[in-house]
């Protein structure tokens, strides 16, 4: 294909990527270096007609509006937002490490910092949900691939229900079920004989519920990809393995798994990126007290009465850096395999 034809072919995609991906990322990075202007305060003296004067401090709305008009991005703060207590908390961590406390105390105090608390749950969600969802999706794909054609359609439909339901609605449904008055919540209280056991009161139950929801909603994507991959497994190879006396597990291990390895890498990349941005279940479960994520921190900065654009921008940049670091081992491995095959 000529270079001009190829460039004309990909030009619409390039323009869309620049407009909807590159420019927003650049704007977020720039905004992260600024903080909101403080209110301009003035001291006003009020005197009564029959004597007595009082002084009070008021917000000078005109001066504040003028300042915001002159500097619409806010006040330049450099990397101050990245280093403050709400983010990397460099000063606070230095004080914690210099206190000569025990390891468990150090971990607990660092965990109580907002950013690291959100990062901890985000990483746990990624590294627990991703492999379990992939495993469950693979098992479902194997099962569906062997059932009779007559019932295969309905089984596939019900397997895809978690993907069809809107994530926020799905999390609300599961939250209502786990609520103390819901069927699951009431059952758990009866099993443990604890009428006060509830999702809001138990951090462990909150995390377990969120992880269960993550596996439930991520498994259908893995199922669809792996099921499509199973249709491309060479039948001759499977028949040869059966003739050689290979058991079902050996055929899965030595024939199917190597064949689906590239698809597994693709699924892992997509789900790691998606799970690192976990947000809907935290809102749906109202789990902010026991679990938060980096995406929820961004939402919290932008949804309050005072919208903290600089703080939200800094958290967004740190989230992007986290995704890149998280995917780097998989990308490097894929790059090495590609170069090895090319040679």
C-alpha positions in Angstrom: 0.0 0.0 0.0 1.4 3.4 -0.9 2.4 5.7 2.0 -0.1 8.4 0.9 -3.0 5.9 0.7 -2.1 4.5 4.1 -1.9 8.0 5.7 -5.2 9.0 4.2 -6.7 5.7 5.6 -5.6 6.3 9.1 -6.0 10.1 9.2 -9.5 10.1 10.6 -8.4 7.9 13.4 -5.4 10.0 14.1 -7.5 13.2 14.3 -9.9 11.5 16.7 -7.1 10.2 18.9 -5.5 13.7 19.1 -8.9 15.4 19.8 -10.3 13.0 22.3 -7.2 11.4 23.9 -4.0 13.4 23.5 -5.4 16.9 24.0 -7.5 16.0 27.1 -4.5 14.3 28.7 -2.3 17.3 28.0 -5.0 19.6 29.5 -5.2 17.4 32.6 -1.4 17.4 33.1 -1.4 21.3 32.8 -4.3 21.7 35.2 -2.5 19.5 37.8 0.2 22.1 38.3 -2.4 24.7 39.4 -4.6 25.1 42.4 -7.8 27.1 42.9 -7.6 30.7 43.8 -8.3 31.6 47.4 -11.1 34.0 48.2 -10.1 37.6 48.4 -11.1 38.8 51.9 -11.7 42.4 52.9 -12.4 43.9 56.3 -15.5 46.0 56.4 -16.6 48.4 59.1 -20.3 48.7 59.9 -21.5 51.6 61.9 -24.9 51.9 63.4 -27.0 55.1 63.3 -27.0 55.5 67.0 -23.3 54.7 67.7 -21.1 51.7 67.7 -19.1 50.3 64.9 -18.2 46.7 64.2 -15.7 45.2 61.9 -16.2 42.0 59.9 -14.4 40.1 57.2 -16.2 39.5 54.0 -15.4 37.9 50.6 -14.7 40.5 48.0 -16.6 38.9 45.1 -15.5 41.5 42.5 -11.8 41.1 43.3 -12.2 37.3 43.4 -13.9 37.3 40.0 -11.3 39.6 38.6 -8.5 37.3 39.8 -10.2 34.2 38.4 -10.6 36.0 35.0 -7.0 37.1 34.9 -5.7 33.6 35.8 -8.4 31.1 34.7 -6.3 28.0 35.5 -5.7 29.1 39.1 -2.6 29.7 41.0 0.6 27.9 39.9 1.6 25.3 42.4 4.1 23.2 40.4 4.5 19.7 41.9 3.0 20.9 45.3 -0.3 19.1 44.6 1.5 15.8 43.8 3.5 16.0 47.1 0.7 17.2 49.5 -1.0 15.0 52.1 -3.9 14.1 49.7 -1.6 12.5 47.2 2.0 11.2 47.6 2.3 12.7 51.1 6.1 13.0 51.0 6.4 15.0 54.2 4.0 12.7 56.1 5.7 9.5 55.0 9.1 11.0 56.0 7.7 11.7 59.5 6.3 8.1 59.7 9.5 6.5 58.6 11.6 8.6 61.0 9.4 7.7 64.0 11.2 4.3 64.4 7.8 2.5 64.8 7.1 -1.1 64.1 6.5 -2.4 60.6 2.8 -3.0 61.2 2.4 0.5 62.6 4.2 2.1 59.7 2.0 0.2 57.2 -1.2 1.1 59.1 -0.3 4.8 59.2 0.6 4.9 55.6 -2.6 3.1 54.7 -4.6 5.8 56.5 -3.3 8.4 54.1 -6.0 9.1 51.4 -4.0 8.3 48.3 -2.3 5.2 49.6 -5.6 3.9 51.0 -7.2 4.3 47.5 -4.1 2.8 45.8 -4.2 -0.3 48.1 -7.7 -1.2 47.3 -7.2 -0.4 43.6 -4.2 -2.8 43.4 -6.0 -5.5 45.4 -9.0 -5.2 43.1 -6.7 -5.5 40.0 -4.6 -8.5 41.1 -7.5 -10.4 42.6 -10.3 -9.8 40.2 -8.3 -10.0 36.9 -7.0 -13.6 37.3 -10.2 -14.9 38.9 -12.4 -13.4 36.2 -10.1 -14.8 33.5 -10.2 -18.2 35.1 -14.0 -18.2 35.5 -14.4 -16.9 31.9 -12.2 -19.7 30.6 -14.1 -22.4 32.6 -17.4 -21.1 31.3 -16.1 -21.1 27.8 -14.9 -24.7 28.1 -18.3 -25.7 29.5 -20.3 -23.9 26.8 -18.1 -25.3 24.1 -19.0 -28.9 25.1 -22.8 -28.6 25.8 -25.4 -29.6 23.2 -26.2 -27.0 20.5 -29.9 -26.9 21.6 -29.2 -25.2 24.9 -26.0 -23.4 24.0 -27.8 -20.2 23.0 -29.7 -19.7 26.3 -26.5 -20.6 28.3 -24.5 -18.0 26.4 -27.2 -15.4 27.0 -27.3 -15.9 30.7 -23.5 -16.0 30.8 -23.4 -12.5 29.2 -26.0 -10.9 31.6 -23.4 -9.3 33.8 -22.0 -7.5 30.8 -25.4 -6.5 29.5 -26.5 -4.9 32.8 -25.3 -1.3 33.4 -22.3 -1.5 35.9 -23.9 1.0 38.3 -27.3 -0.8 38.2 -25.6 -4.2 38.7 -23.7 -2.9 41.7 -26.9 -1.5 43.2 -28.7 -4.8 42.7 -25.9 -6.8 44.5 -25.8 -4.1 47.2 -29.5 -4.5 47.9 -29.0 -8.3 48.1 -26.2 -7.9 50.6 -28.0 -5.3 52.6 -29.1 -6.5 56.1 -32.6 -6.7 54.9 -31.7 -8.4 51.6 -31.7 -12.1 51.0 -27.9 -12.5 51.1 -27.4 -10.1 54.0 -30.0 -11.7 56.2 -28.7 -15.1 55.4 -25.1 -14.1 56.4 -26.5 -12.7 59.7 -28.2 -16.0 60.4 -25.1 -18.0 59.5 -22.9 -16.0 61.8 -25.6 -15.4 64.4 -24.8 -11.7 64.4 -27.7 -9.3 63.8 -25.4 -6.3 63.6 -23.2 -7.7 60.8 -23.7 -5.5 57.7 -21.9 -4.3 54.7 -21.3 -0.8 56.0 -20.0 -2.0 59.4 -17.6 -4.6 58.2 -14.6 -3.6 56.0 -13.8 -7.2 55.3 -17.4 -7.9 54.0 -17.2 -4.7 52.0 -14.0 -5.7 50.3 -15.2 -9.2 49.7 -18.5 -7.9 48.2 -16.6 -5.5 45.8 -14.2 -8.2 44.7 -17.1 -10.7 44.1 -18.9 -8.0 42.1 -15.7 -7.4 40.1 -15.3 -11.1 39.2 -19.0 -11.3 38.3 -18.9 -8.4 35.9 -15.5 -9.1 34.3 -16.0 -12.8 33.7 -18.3 -12.4 30.6 -15.6 -10.5 28.7 -13.1 -13.3 29.3 -15.7 -15.8 28.4 -16.5 -14.2 25.0 -12.9 -13.9 24.0 -11.9 -17.4 25.1 -15.0 -18.9 23.6 -14.2 -17.3 20.2 -10.6 -18.6 20.6 -11.8 -22.1 21.2 -13.5 -22.1 17.8 -10.1 -21.7 16.2 -8.3 -24.5 18.0 -7.2 -27.0 15.2 -9.4 -30.0 15.3 -6.7 -32.2 13.8 -4.4 -31.5 16.8 -7.0 -32.3 19.3 -7.9 -35.6 17.5 -4.2 -36.5 17.4 -3.9 -35.9 21.1 -7.0 -38.1 21.8 -5.5 -40.9 19.6 -2.3 -40.7 21.6 -4.3 -41.2 24.8 -4.2 -37.6 26.2 -6.7 -37.0 28.8 -9.1 -34.0 28.8 -6.9 -32.1 31.2 -3.8 -32.9 29.1 -5.5 -31.7 26.0 -6.4 -28.4 27.7 -2.9 -28.0 29.1 -0.8 -28.9 26.1 -3.1 -27.9 23.2 -5.8 -25.4 24.2 -3.8 -23.2 26.7 -0.8 -22.6 24.4 -3.2 -21.8 21.5 -5.1 -19.3 23.7 -2.0 -17.7 25.3 -2.0 -14.6 23.0 -5.7 -14.1 23.7 -5.0 -14.4 27.5 -2.4 -11.7 27.2 -4.9 -9.4 25.4 -7.6 -10.1 28.0 -5.2 -9.5 30.9 -4.2 -6.1 29.4 -7.7 -4.9 28.9 -9.0 -6.1 32.3 -6.0 -4.7 34.2 -6.6 -1.3 32.6 -10.3 -1.5 33.3 -10.0 -2.7 36.9 -7.4 -0.1 37.7 -10.1 2.4 37.1 -12.6 0.8 39.4 -15.3 3.2 40.3 -19.0 2.1 39.9 -19.1 -0.6 42.6 -17.8 1.9 45.2 -20.5 4.3 44.4 -23.2 1.6 44.0 -22.2 0.0 47.3 -21.8 3.3 49.1 -18.5 1.8 50.3 -16.5 5.1 50.6 -16.0 4.6 54.3 -14.3 1.2 53.9 -13.0 1.2 50.4 -12.0 3.9 47.9 -10.1 4.0 44.6 -8.1 6.4 42.6 -11.1 7.0 40.2 -13.3 7.6 43.2 -10.8 10.2 44.5 -11.1 12.1 41.2 -14.9 12.0 41.4 -14.8 13.2 45.0 -12.6 16.2 44.1 -14.9 17.2 41.3 -18.3 16.6 42.9 -18.1 18.7 46.1 -19.1 22.3 46.6 -15.6 23.4 45.9 -14.4 21.6 42.8 -10.7 20.8 43.1 -9.6 20.7 39.5 -5.9 20.7 40.4 -6.2 17.8 42.8 -8.3 15.8 40.4 -5.8 16.4 37.6 -2.9 15.3 39.8 -4.8 12.1 40.8 -5.6 11.5 37.1 -1.9 11.8 36.1 -0.9 9.4 38.9 -3.5 7.0 37.7 -2.2 7.1 34.2 1.4 6.5 35.4 0.1 3.6 37.6 -1.6 2.0 34.5 1.6 2.3 32.5 3.7 0.7 35.3 1.1 -2.0 35.8 1.1 -3.0 32.1 4.8 -2.6 31.5 5.8 -6.3 32.4 3.1 -7.6 30.0 4.0 -5.2 27.2 7.7 -6.0 27.6 7.0 -9.7 27.4 4.9 -9.3 24.3 7.6 -7.2 22.7 10.2 -9.8 23.4 8.0 -12.6 22.0 7.3 -10.5 18.9 11.0 -9.8 18.3 11.9 -13.5 18.9 9.3 -14.6 16.3 10.6 -11.9 13.9 14.1 -13.3 14.1 
